[in-house]
Amino acid sequence: MKKLLIVLFWLVLTYLVAIYVHWFLSFLTPLIFIPWLKLDLLRSLLLGFLVIFIVWFSAAVILNLRNTGVLAEMISGLVNVSSPLLLLATGFIGGFGGALTSWLAYVMSTPYKLVDSSRNDVID
Amino acid sequence: MIHLRRLLMPILFCIGYTLLLYYPINTSSGSLPPIGSFFNPFSGFWQNAEKTTPGGRINLSGMGIIDPVVIVFDERMVPHVYATDDLDLALLQGYLHAKDRLWQMDITARQASGRLAEIFGGRLLENDQRMRRMGLAKTAENLAKNWAACDDYKYLENYVAGVNYYINNLSKKEFPVEFKLFNYHPELWSIEKTAHVVMSMNLMLCGRNEDLAATNTRHLLGMKDFDDLFPKWNPKQSPIIPSEVDWSDSGNQKRKDQSVIGFRPERMINDAPRHIGSNNWAVQAGKTEDGFPILCNDPHLSLTLPSIWYEIQMKSEEYNAYGVSLPGIPHIAIGFNEYIAWGETNVGMDVSDLYEIEWVDSARNSYHLDGKVMNVSLEVEEFKVKNAAPVLDTIKQTIWGPVFFEEGRSLALQWLPNLVSDNCIIASFESLNRATNFLEYYESLRPFKSPAQNFIFASKEGDIALKVQGALPIKPAKEGRFILDGSKKGNEWSGYVPFESTPFVHNPVRGFVASANQHPTDTTYPYAYHGYFDDFRGRSLNERLHRMDKISIADMKALQNSTFDLSAAELLPLLLDLVVDTMDSSWLTDLKMWNHEFEGDAIAPVKFSLWENAFNDLIWDEISAGESTADAEMLYPELWRTIEMLEKTPDHPYFDLTGTSKVETAKDLALLSLDKSMHIYDSLTQDTPNLDWKTFRSVNINHLSRIPAFSIAGIDVGGTANALNSIKGTHGPSWRMIVQLSDPIKAWGIYPGGQSGNPGSPYYQNMISDWARGEYYELHFAASPDALKDFTSMTITIKS
């Protein structure tokens, strides 16, 4: 339950950061939340991907719905994919960035353990 | 120490990682936009997905408005601006142009200033060099300085301020999608950029030059044959100014034609098509059903998305005009106010001449002129190129203008728009927008120098008029048609036709004035001129307006949408007569039954077009053979001359094919071309049975960057080049307007596009299908915002 709340908080924060600060900073939010959630590598990657995917995908879906797909159709023609695929591609690009940062966040949290364990002073 | 290292290392790692991730995701690769910044839904292209219901808050309080203003957007998002002060109108027109058409304005100005390679890379460098060499950027710079002396400069300054208010308040996520796609930022607007847009119009409307082709063709055929095949005057022509007009002015003196004769391997790249077919006409009250004058105008320009036009109404205490404006240029170009209506078609006079330069030595820095040695002035132009080093180009300036071709024999270009630095085009539009009667219309045209236009006029008072206005160079009879000797100063132009002597007609006896890009005058006009004139639409229009009486608005709509082609009506019977006793087939029956209407779903126009093209290919085999042998640009006779030859000299030597021992006549060519066209038709219909005209002649409205996804292809529409509904592949009626000068004024209009330049807007292309069907919208020329309440989509109120 606690972890679910953290993930929800992560989603909201990512939205707010992307809207009000800079879209690129949405990629960096895993640096806060992955160490906090203390997941293994695979789960970190998947969750990082999923959170940013959801944020980017849902934002694109909302914009697309209020535009009744007019622009999506144009851009789809430009990049030779269908409109639904364009939405998925948007989510995937975001998710990819999120997964990469999650990997970084996971790796960064690991050296603490290594350093501390060499001193027999493991801090979890 | 350990703590510091434990803290520092992750931070450095984070920064490094961020940079590593940020760089590839935010950097463009080749022609592709940066993937992250383009796709992200917070500032990328998704932000351009406009809501289908207009709305939202627009705060314009910091704009510097003098008095309160209300802007009402009607159901097609046409803004109706209600201000008190004229300068507020200027600010808001600039703002609205930028709001809806910023990228179009940017790219139009860049094209004329030779700066496209900065955005699109080296493939457009040659185009940029040609623009600078033609002098567009330099002339725009001079125009911008000289406009300070024109009336209405303050209005222009405010217009620019309005554009820049929009740009300065634009966040990256609000950039038009093309800026995101091509990965660059909008620049602040300036008066010079407005001058670039004016020069872009000059390039489109009077940038054509056929001197090279004409000189080569005359060399190939000889002077006698050239004069026979390319006569200057079509005897069937029905000029703009009716023959009843008496030219009391004196003509210009004749001079010996001193053209240089010789092949030139280069080819001119003509940005303007040969006939930009526009129509305008005005009929007096006595000829109309309701007893009010009616004015119609449909300028046929390049059909693009965003559209070349932006519809707007602007009202202040002293100004109330409605019509279409050109994004980047203030005021209304074609429209009406509470008293008058006006419109334009292109004149098409040749205002561009090539002069051969006689260099003193191989250094090519000095040239002969009347026995004296003149030095060129060198101008170094720098071209920025995307993803490449800048390129420098040296342009040599002579007394004639820039040296345009330098390889082999050199040619300098004299182009009128570069010479008329007092071209107060904006002041002219401003006066026209405010004019209340005939005299004010007439005087408003005085500052207008280029590109020359047929300005049509009608007023509530019942006047109709048409003036051919622009700086018209005074040239001897044949001068300007061929390359001239640049070593003789006597070959220069002898000034311009005085304003009072440019062709003009006011309230003619026939009860109408009209133009369709044909010859402005008959042969009695005292000033010799040459140009690229229409030979069929003008005749067709004059003949039909003569016939018409009790004209209704529906009649005017039908006339603007007429797909009848006079050239087909004249050529086809002649061709059929030649083959009728030799061949009989259902193919020919279709053509015999055809009414010469180029309707979209008709099949006969396809057959005729194939036959006409095949016939033309055979007749002018001498010229096409010369063109391919010498690899030199050639000129081909006009269709009216072919028709005249068929009518009067069916055994003309040019009907004989050069590659055969037999002496062919027109009949042989008609049969051969018929056979060829039937074969082509059969092969085409194997893939597309019932191939109709709209499918055969596809009409496309391309996005300005030619991105297919932002363009509309294969529009279901009729019309052809020589019909009043003059639609070619990418050219056609860019704005159809009908104004009834009643009280209150009633008007109808449409253009093929939409008010928004944003491909993600529901108003990007919303008028195209109605335009293709020949439909019109009633234009809401409302006196106040309240009068628009039934049509309002959105309102912006600005307090001072």
Interface residues (C-beta under 8 A of the other chain):
Chain A: A18 I19 W23 F24 S26 F27 L28 L31 W56 A59 A60 L63 N64 R66 N67 T68 V70 L71 A72 M74 I75 S76 G77 L78 A89 T90 I93 G94 G97 L100 T101 L104 M108 P111 Y112 V115
Chain B: R6 M9 P10 F13 C14 Y17 T18 L21 Y22 I25 N26 I35 G36 S37 F39 N40 P41 F42 S43 G44 F45 W46 Q47 N48 A49 E50 K51 T52 V177 L181 I707 P708 A709 F710 P759 G760 S761 P762 Y764
